Amino acid sequence: MAIMENLNGTKEGMKKVVKELNKGVNSIYFAIVIGILILAKTFLFYYHTIAITEQLYIDTVIGTISFVVVIICFLCVLPNRARAIFSIIVDFIISLVLFGDNVYYNYSNSVLSVAQITNLQYGGEIMSTLPMILKLYQILYFLDIVILVILLITKKIKIEKKDKKTKKQLIGKGILGVIGVIIFCVIGVQYVEKGKDKSYNKDLQIREATIFGYHIYDIENMITMKQNTRYKNKNEMMNDYEKLKQEYEEEYGLVRYPAFEGILEGKNVIIVQLESVQNFVVNKTLNGKEITPNLNKFLRENITFTNMNMQSYSTTADSEHSTITSLYPMENGMSFAKYYTNTYDTIFDNFNNAGYDTSFMHGNYAYFWNRGNVYSRLGLDHLELKEQFADVTENISEYLADELLYRQAVQKLSTYEKPFFTYIVAASSHTPFTLEGLQDRSKINIDVGKYKYSFCGNYLEAVNYADYAFGVFIDELKQAGLYDDTAILVFGDHNGLSMYDEQMLDFLSQTDSNLTDVDIKLNYTNVVCGMKIPGIENLVIDKPVTKLDIKPTFSYLCNTQDGVSLGTNMFASKDFVSLNNERIISSRYYYDEIWYDILTGEEVDFNTIDEEIKEQLERYERQMRTELEISNSISINNLLK
């Protein structure tokens, strides 16, 4: 009897709970609860992606709350059924966007943009990496929605259509609607405008404009992109370009290695772009074995650039774009996907005009990153994509295995007219770094120990294989009699691991126990780079360089005519570089919204710093923004056509 009474009591209690749930869902309070949940999810996103500084924390909080209040106000003025349904829909859409931003940030340290809609065809890259970048806490983005859907399906809650509202209630709704409009106009628009000034730096844009303001501006910018560019015609752009180049000539005109001018004239030139090979793996060992023994040997014997930086937090295609054009890439992959019909002054133009036999080689099909369309417009003598390679029997993650690519590349190079210029893009060390398809895993000759089966461990093994294949390439060039009289530039295209990957930081701390946040950010952009110039040995260059500098450097070395290039000669004295997200790296200082001393990791105090250094840092900022404005205007408005 007691058990029955308890069961009856439990049932009655459940009925009361269900009744209250139904009452809540069918009241104005449901929209308020949804708003609070959206607010909580937004701050979950901030916590795990955007590091909100103390100075901006209050503004970000106020702005985010303001946007959520606007959402609540608009939901509250809807009729009952529409309010409940739209509350769930809005909750789902915002949750999906925050989740997508969060996942993509874990992948590339950037958030999504509507401009990337054309890149959905390449979603397989991220999908293959998802198991490594998904986190348990991300369930929280959808937990409330799942619960609501279950309750609706099981009919525990029902969305009801209520009777008409009284005049008093209608007036109250009208007031709420007016409040929402006022807040959106006064505060919302203000926050979107604040973000416009930070359009190159997404982290700062989100902190200034909130994630809601960022996405509103992003959509607006997609529609008004051409109007937002600084330069609308070529003459205006070229005037400022020439002024900037003149400034660089006056400030950094000294060439540290004048004997290198024209040293490669008439010699073969090979550029090798390695997938995801960061510089921190160079000259490092794991359990007594070098991670990159062949790269280490190549760098020791030739020229090492210790401070090569990827141009953007982005893709392989963007690295190619910067190398080929000496311009900054647009939104991830957009330069290849959307602006491929543009006219640029390219490195291939330089070598074509100098009588070189020119080619591009990559172990994937022509459609991937639109390379077939991009490179077919550049006047190459040979376009060697996967369709053009006879042996495609070994593939790693859908790409021709590096070793197979290199062996066939040398066979093709042996048949080209001399001198030749070729750009080879390797891909075996691509995410997710599992080396799926590798037929002989004994070619991985390191034991990653405690990192085994982690994303970092997979990465180190993939880099080790990429290094093995690079060693095969060098041996093949020697056997073909091409090595001695050929210049070779090798570099990594972009990062492989996320900025704060825990295993990577553990690995780094073994050689540097005093890592600062600045060290970590610089490690993220720093990729391997070395160059072979016949007759030049054991040279180390520590000044910062980027992919923009490759084109003008070969113009200097090979005595070819260069067109518009925003980079400078890597052997000259310019001591700072810019990234396309408003970061600046100089020999001593790092700019990421504010200036930091690289040696200490501490913020630079402009009140106490030497006036000459202060002026120099301010000049860096001005020159960086001019470069970005020129580059974006050229790409968006096709100013070099």
N, C-alpha and C positions, 0 to 999 in steps of 0.2 A: 504493500500500500504506500509506504513511504517513497519507494522507488517511482511509483506511478505519479505521486504528487510532485516529486522532483522533476520528472519528465514533463508533466503538464506545466510546471513552473518555468522550465526551460523553454518550452514551446511558446508560452505566453511572452516570455522575455524576448525571444527571437521575433515574435510578431510585432512587439513594440519597437524593436530595433529596425525592422524592415519598414514599419510605418513611419518612423522618424527619418529613415533614409529617403523614402519616397517624398516625404514632406520637404526635406532639404533639397533634393534634386529638382523639385517643382517649385522652388522658391528663388527669390533673387539672391539668396545667400550662396547658391550653387556657383554662380558666376564669380562671386567673391572668393570662394574656396579655390576654384580653378585658377583665378588670378594669383592667389598665394602660392599655389603649386608651381605655376609658371615662373614666378619670382624665385622660388627655391631652386628650380632646375637651372635657371639662368645663373645663379650664383654658384651652383655646382659646376657649370661650364667654366665660369671665370676661375674658379679655384684650381681646376685641372688643366687649364690651357693658358689663360692670359694672366701673367703676374701683375696684379694691380699695385702700383706703387702708392706709398702713403699720400703723396701730394695729390694724386688723382682719385684716391679711393672714395672720398665723399662725393665728388662730382659723378663718378660712375654709379654709385649707389642711388643718388638722387635721380639721375637720368633714367636708370633702369626701373626704379619704382614709378616714375612719371609715365613711362611707356606702358607699364603693366596697368596702372590706374586708367589710362586711356582705353585699354582693351576691356577692362572691367566695366567702365562706363558704357561703352558701345554694346556690350553683351547685355547689360542690365536693361537697356531701353527696348530690347526685342520682346515680342510676345513669349509666353511661357515655353511652349514647345520649341520654338525657334531658338530661344535663349539656351535651353538645355542642349539641344543638338549642336548648335554652333559653338557652345562652350567646349564640348568634347572635340569637335573638329579643330578649333583653334588650338586647343591643348595638344592635339596630335601633331598638327603641322609645326608648331613651334618646337615641340619635343623632337620631331624628326630633324628639323634644321639644326638644333643645338647638338643633337647626336652626330649628325653628319659633319658639322664643324669640328666637334671634339675628335672624331675618328680621323678626319683629314689633317687636323693639327698634329695628332700623334704620328701621322705618316710623313708630313712635310713641314711642320712648324708654320703652317699658314691655315687660314680658314677658307671656306668655299666662296666662290664668286659665280654669279649667273653667267659670266663670260665663259665659264668652263663647261657650259651645256654641250658645246660641240665636242668636248673631250670624253663624253660618256662612252664612246666606242672603245676607249682605251681603259675602261674601268677594270678590266682584268688585272691590271698591274696592282691596283689597290686591293681587289678582291683576293688575290693570291697572298697578300700580306695580312689580311684581316685577322687570322688566328693569332698573329703576334701582336697586333695593336689594339685588339678589343680588350676592354677592362671590365671587371666585375661590377664596378660602381655604375657603369653605363646602363645597367638594368633600371636604375632609378628614373631614367628619362621616360620610361614607358610603364612603370609599375602601376601607377594610378589608372592609366588608360586600360590596361589589361584587366584590372579589378572591375572597372566600370563596365567593360564589355561583357565580362562573365556575369555580372549582376543583371545586365539587360537581357542577355541570352536566356538566363535561367528565370527571367521575369520576376526576380526579387525586387527590382525597381521598375517602375513604369513612368514614362514621360506623358504627362496629362495635358490636355488643352483646357485651360481654365476659362471661367466666365469673363466677360468684358470687364475692364478696369473701371473703377470709379473715376470721376473727374479729378479728385485729389491725387489718385495714384497716377493718372496720366500726366498731371502737372509735375509730379515727382520724377517721373521718367524723363520728361522733357528737360527738367533742370539737370538731371544726370547727363543727358546727351550734350547739353550746352557746356557743362563742365568738361566733358571729354574733349569736345572740339577746342575749347579754350586752352586746355593743357597741351593738346597736340600742337596747336598753332604757336603757343608761346614758348613751351619748353621743348616739345618734340622737334620742331623745325630748327630751333636753336642748336640742339644737339647734333642734328644732321649736318648743319653748317659747320660746327666745330670740327667734325670729322673730315670735311672736304680739304682742309689745310694739311691733313696728314694722310692724303690718299695713297702715298707710296708705302707708308709704314702701317700695315694692318693692325699690329699689336697696339700701337699708339692710337690709331683711329678708333679701335674698339674701346679703349680706355676713355677716350675723349667723347665719343658719340654713343657708347654702349653697343652691344651686339645688334640691337634693333636698329639703331641709327646707322650702323655700318651697312646692314643689308638694304635699308631704304636708299642710302646714298649709292650703294653698289648697283641697284636696279636703275636709279636715275642716271648714273654715270654711263651705264651700258647704252642708254637711249641717247644721251647728249655727249658722247665721248669726243666727237670731232670738235664740238664747240668748246670743250674743256681744255683742249690742247693750247699751248702758249703760241705756237707758230702755225700760221695758216698758209704761208707761202714760202717757197724755197729761198728767195732773196733775203727775207727777214731772218730766217733760220741761219743761213750761211754767214750773215754779218756777225751774229753772236758766236757762231762756231769758230770763225776766224779769230775773233777777239779772244776766245777761250784758248785756242791753240797758241796764240801769241803770248798770252799770260804764261802758259806752260813752258814755252820756249825761253822766256825771260827768267822764270823762276827755276826751271829744271833743265835748262838747255845743255848742261854739261853731260857728255856721254862718257861713262866711266870706262868703257872699253872701245875706244875709237878704232882700234886695229880690227874690230869685227865688221866694220862697214864693208859690205860687198864680199865678205869672206866666203859666202856660199853661192856666189854667182856661178851659174852653170852646173851646180851639183844637184843630185837628187834630193828631194825633201819628202819625208814621211811624218805625218802627224798621227799618233795613236791615242785615242780617247778610251780610257779604261772605265768600266762601269762601277760607280760607287766606291772607288778606292780613295779613302781618306788618308791623310798624311800620318796619322798617329800610329799606323801599322808599320811604317818604315823603320828599319833597323831595330825592330822589337823581336823578342824571342818568346816562345811558349814551350815550357818543359824542355829547354835546351835546343830548340830548333827555331831558325828564323822564319817569320811569317812570310816575308817577301824576299827570299835570297837573291832572285834574279834582278828584281828592281834595285835592291841594295847594291849589287855589283855594278849595274848600269849607272846608278847615281854616283858611286864612288869614282868610277873611271871617267865620268864626263862632267856635266854642269848640273848642279842641284839648285832648284828654286824652292827654298824651304817654306815660302810664304805665298804659295799660289792659292787663291780663294775662288770658290764657286761664285758665279755672278748673281745667283738668286737661289732662294729656297725652292727649288723646282725640279725640272725634268732634264733627261738626257737631251731632248730636242732643244731646250733652251741653251744648254752648253754649246751645242752645235751652232745655234743661231749667233751667239756672242762670238764664237771663234771665227765664223765665216764672215760676219758683217762688222765686227767691232762696235756693235750696238748692244744696248741692254735688252733682255727679253721682256716680253709683255707678261700678262697673267699666264700662269703655268701652261706652256705649250701653245699659247695663242699665236705666237709669231709664225709657227709652222702650220697651225690648223686654220687660222683665219686670214693672215696677212702674207700668205705664200706667193700671191701674185704680184707683190710689191717689187719695185726695182731697188736694189741695194748695190753699193760698191763692195764687192766681195773679194775674199782672198783668192778665189778661183779666177776672177777677172785679172788680178795682178799677175798670176802665173800664166794664164792664157795669153795675155798680151806680151809676156816675155818669152813666149815660144815653148813653154813646158807642155808635156803630155799630162793632162790632169784627170784625176779620177776620185771617186768616193766609193767606199766599201762598207757594207754592214750586213750582218747575218740575219736580217729579218726581211719580211716581204715588203713590197713597195707601198702598200696601203698604210703600214704602221707609222704613226706620227706623220702621215702624209708625205713621207720622204720621196716617193716616186714623183709627185707633183713638184715638190720643193726643188729637188736636185736636177730634174729634167729641164728646169728653166735657167740653170746656171752655166750653160755652155760647156759642160764637161765633155772630155773625149771618151770617158768610160764611166758608166754608172753601174756598179757591181752590187746589186742587192741579192737576196736569197735566191730569187729566180735565175740569176746568172751564174750561180755556183753549181758545178757538176755533182759534187759529193755533198749530200745533205743527210747522211746516214746517222749522224750524232747531233742531237739537239738538246740543249739545256734550257728548260723553261721556255720552249718554243723557239728559242734563238739558236742559230748555228753555233755549236760549241766553239769556244775561242781557238782551241788548237786547230780544229778543222778549218776555221776561217783564216787563220794566219798562214797555214801551209798552202792553201789555195791562193791566198793573196800574193804570196811570194812567187808562185807560179805565174800569176797574171803580170806582176811587176816585171818579171824577167822578159816578157814579150813586148813591153811598152817601149816607145821611143825614149831616148835619153836627151836631156834630163827629164825626169818625171816629178810630178807633185801629186801625192795621194793622201787622203784623209780616211783613216780606218777607225771604225767605231766598234769596239768589242762589247760583249753583253753578258757573258756567263756569270759574272758576279752581280747579277740583278736580283732584286727582291723576288721571292722571299728567302733567297740564299740557300735553298735546300739542295741545289745542284741536281735536281731531278732530271734524269736522262743521261747523266754521266756514266759511261760504260765501264770505266776502270777507276774505281775510287782510290786505288793505290797512288794515283797522281796527287792526292792530298797527303802531304807528308808532315803534317803537324798534329799533335795531340792537344786539343783545346781544354782538356782536363775538366775543371769545375764548370766551365762554360758550355759543356756538351749539351745539346738539345735546346739551348736557349737561342733567341734571335741573334744575340751577339756571337755565340759560338758558331752558329751557321754562317754568319757573316765572315768570321775569321777564316773558316774553311773555304768559303767561296773566293775570298781574296787570295788565299794560298793557291787555289787552282788557277785563278786568273794570272797570278805571278808565274806559275809553272808554264802556262801557255805562252806568256810573254817571253820566257826563256827559250821556248821552242821557236818563236818568231825570230829572235836574234840569231839563233843557230842556223835557221833556214836562210836568212839573209846572208850570213857568212858563207854557207855552202854554195849559194847561188852567185857569189862574187859581188854582191851588192852592198855589203855592210861598210867597207872602208871608205867609199866615196859618197856616202849618203848621210845627210843630216836627219836626225830623228828627234822629234819632240813627243814625249809621253806625259799624259796628265790624267787625273781622275775627273769625271764630269761633275759629280756632286756628292753629297754625304751619302752614307749607307745606313747609318744608325741615327736614331732620333737624338736630339740635343742632350737629353738627360737620361739616356738609356743606363739603367743601373749597373749592368754588367760591364759596360764600356767604362763608366766612371770608376768602377772597381779596378779595372785593368789599368786605367790612366793613373790612378792613385798609387800604384805600385812603383812608378817612376817619379811621381810628383805628388807628395802627400799634402801639398799646400795649394791645391787647385782653387782658384777663385771662380766666380760666376763669369767673369770676363774670359778667363782661360777656357771655360767650357764653351762659350759662344764662339770664340775664335777657333777652337778645335772643330766645331761643327762646320765651319766654312772652309777650313784648310784641307786641300786635297793634294795628293802626290803630284810632283812635277819635276821632270828632268829633261835635259836636252843634250844630244850628241852633236858637236860640231867637229868634224875631222881636224885633228891636230890640237884641240883644246882639251886639257885634262884637269881633273881635281879642282874645279872651280865651284865655290858655294856662294850663292846670292841670297841674302836674307830679306831684302826689301819686299814689301807687299806688291803682288801683281795679280792680274785676273785674266780671264779668257779674252777680254777686250784688247789686251796688249799683244796677243799672238800675231794678228794680222800686220800691224805696223812693225813688229819686230822682224818678221820675215821680209818685209819690204826693205828694211835696213840691212839685213844680212845677205839678201839675194839681189839687192840693187834693182828692185822692181818698183814701178810707180804705184803709189797708194792713193786711194780716193778718200772719202770721208771716213774717218776712224776716230772714235772717242777714246780709244786706248792709246798708250804711248809705248815707245821702245822699252822692252824689259831690261835692256842694258844701259839705259839712261838713268838719271838721278831722281826722277819723280818718286816721292816717298809716301804717297797715300793712294788708296783705291776706294771706290764706292761700289756698293751693291744696289740692286734695283729696289730694295725696301728701305732706303734712306739710312743704311748703315755705312760707316766710314771706318776704314782700317788704315792707320798710319804706322810708321815704324815704332812709335812710342805710345800713341793714343788710339782709343777706340770710341766711336760715337754710336750710341743706341739711345736716341732721344736726348741723352746728356752725354758729356764726355767723361771717359774713364782713363786712368793711367794704367797701361797694360802691365807694368812692372809690379804694381801693388794691388790692382783690381779696385782701387778706391776712386770715388768720384773726384773729378778735377774741380778745385775751388777757384772760380774765376775772380774772386776778390783778392786772392793772394798770389795767383799765378803771374809769371813774368808777362808784361804787356806785349812783348813781341810774340810769345807763344800764343797768347790769347787771340791776337790778330790773325795768326796763322791758322788756328782752329776755326775761327769764324770764316776765313777765306776758304778753307776746305768745305765748309757747309754750303757756302754760296756756289762754289764750283761744282759740287756734287749735284745740287738742284738744277743748275744750268745743264749739266750733262743729261740728267734724267728728262728734263723738258725737251731738249733737242732730240733725244733718242725716241721718246714717245711720239713726238710730233712727226718725225720721219716715218715711223711705222704706221701710225693711224691715218696720216694724211698723204702717205706715199710721196714725200717731198723730193725724192731722188729720181723720180720717173723721168 
